[in-house]
Amino acid sequence: MSATAKRTFSLPPEQAAYIDVLVSQGTYTSASEVVRAGLRALKDRDDAVEKWLQTEVAQTYDKMRRDPDRAIPAKQVFDELRARHAAQLKDEA
């Protein structure tokens, strides 16, 4: 039994060219190595998002359920964001 599973997939020309550049520069030794590195990075990102959801988002949700008065009304948040944005635009002008 092989230690790897073969897959066939199609890529847009830009992505295929990027893989070719990485291999030709010597950053990776093969296209398969580039794809494996990309999948490892994707898994790391997905794991980080899952950890964030479980630790921070879920805890914040639970706190809000216990004490809904902690919440800031959406209108207030958007009004403050619009005011900040307007001030930034004014400062840039």
ChimeraX attribute file (.defattr): number of C-alpha atoms within 10 A of each C-alpha:
attribute: neighborCount
match mode: 1-to-1
recipient: residues
	/A:1	4
	/A:2	5
	/A:3	5
	/A:4	6
	/A:5	6
	/A:6	7
	/A:7	6
	/A:8	4
	/A:9	4
	/A:10	7
	/A:11	8
	/A:12	7
	/A:13	9
	/A:14	9
	/A:15	11
	/A:16	12
	/A:17	12
	/A:18	13
	/A:19	20
	/A:20	16
	/A:21	14
	/A:22	15
	/A:23	17
	/A:24	12
	/A:25	10
	/A:26	10
	/A:27	12
	/A:28	17
	/A:29	12
	/A:30	15
	/A:31	16
	/A:32	14
	/A:33	14
	/A:34	18
	/A:35	13
	/A:36	12
	/A:37	13
	/A:38	12
	/A:39	12
	/A:40	12
	/A:41	12
	/A:42	12
	/A:43	12
	/A:44	12
	/A:45	12
	/A:46	12
	/A:47	12
	/A:48	12
	/A:49	12
	/A:50	13
	/A:51	12
	/A:52	13
	/A:53	13
	/A:54	12
	/A:55	11
	/A:56	12
	/A:57	13
	/A:58	12
	/A:59	13
	/A:60	13
	/A:61	12
	/A:62	12
	/A:63	13
	/A:64	13
	/A:65	12
	/A:66	10
	/A:67	10
	/A:68	11
	/A:69	9
	/A:70	10
	/A:71	10
	/A:72	9
	/A:73	9
	/A:74	9
	/A:75	9
	/A:76	10
	/A:77	11
	/A:78	11
	/A:79	11
	/A:80	12
	/A:81	12
	/A:82	12
	/A:83	12
	/A:84	12
	/A:85	12
	/A:86	12
	/A:87	12
	/A:88	11
	/A:89	10
	/A:90	9
	/A:91	8
	/A:92	7
	/A:93	6
